[in-house]
Amino acid sequence: MNAIFPTQYSAVSTKALNAFLNEKYGFNMFCRLLIRNVSDTYLLEDETKKYIFKIYRNTHRSLEEIKAEVELLYYLKNNGAKVAYPIPDKEGKDIQAFNVAEGVRYGVLFYFAPGKPVFDLSTEQLLTVGREMAVNHNISSKVALRYERETLDINSTLLTPLEVIKPAFKDLPEEYEYLRETSLKVIDKLNQFDTKDFGYGYCHYDYLPKNFHFDEKDNITFFDFDFFAKGFLVNDVMTFFVHFFFHVHYKAITQEQADADFKTFIKGYRENRALSEEEIAMIPYLGYMFWMYFFKYHFEHFEDWSNFFFTHKFIKERVGLIKKWVDTFCKF
């Protein structure tokens, strides 16, 4: 029994990681695990400073995809975007490699975004999110990265997810048929849009309040570009719209308040970048694609990420949530 049995998801020793990071970066800080999620995320801190170190699962991100994230974040930062960007080690390396049981995993150190997430945003905070998202888009629409990332299109966010998740619906045929029929309606609707003038570039694709912090002076910092991809930039506006959908669904605010808050956000966005009514009209259908994209992600990463929640109960509830989204916003 000397051979090591194959492993697909291991956790590095936090004690060993602490020593490694302090040596690599010249720190004298304490390291602890924050969350084991899409990536394993660690907090490094002392009495005055905080940093985030993320170790990517090798089933989630390749080295090339991680290099693309690092490249984009430097480009955003160097052009004035308010993002939590990578920190090189003493030798100037941005990406660390760890030879663990399942193979090689990679990690990146980031500045900690000061402040905390805010879910009930003030008028000024809504304007700030809009203004700064637009700034990010002005930058990300112009960069040509050297490393590849996924493209958000009908295949990657509708047709492929519909095929991939089918086994999960073996005992839920009615729910699957609803998704299949609705996907066809969404595709037909998308084909009716004239998208030639739509903003296009690299999207964060997860602009929910959990992924940006406001400090005590209401300065904003965006972080967690795990799912950034190339596509219509209004995808990011859509993901922030999802926040209001959740907020109404869980009865934190009324639909009237959500509509007013979203208009305030759009006002802020348009101060720094044009956004057409046609792009806004596409949000309900891009939102359906967003739900399907993450359905696929949940299914594909069941064994090392989503198994604690991806159950029949979750699937039925998620389809119910999608139905509510479609009934509320989509016009077929």
Secondary structure, 3 states (H helix, E strand, C coil): CCCCCCCCCCCCCHHHHHHHHHHHHCCCCEEEEEEECCEEEEEEECCCCEEEEEEECCCCCCHHHHHHHHHHHHHHHHCCCCECCECCCCCCCCEEEEEECCEEEEEEEEECCCCECCCCCCHHHHHHHHHHHHHHHHHHCCCCCCCCCCECCHHHHHHHHHHHCHHHHCCCHHHHHHHHHHHHHHHHHHCCCCCCCCCEEEECCCCCHHHEEECCCCCEEECCCCCCEEEECHHHHHHHHHHHHHHHHCCCCCHHHHHHHHHHHHHHHHHHCCCCHHHHHCHHHHHHHHHHHHHHHHHHCHHHHHCCCCCHHHHHHHHHHHHHHHHHHCCC
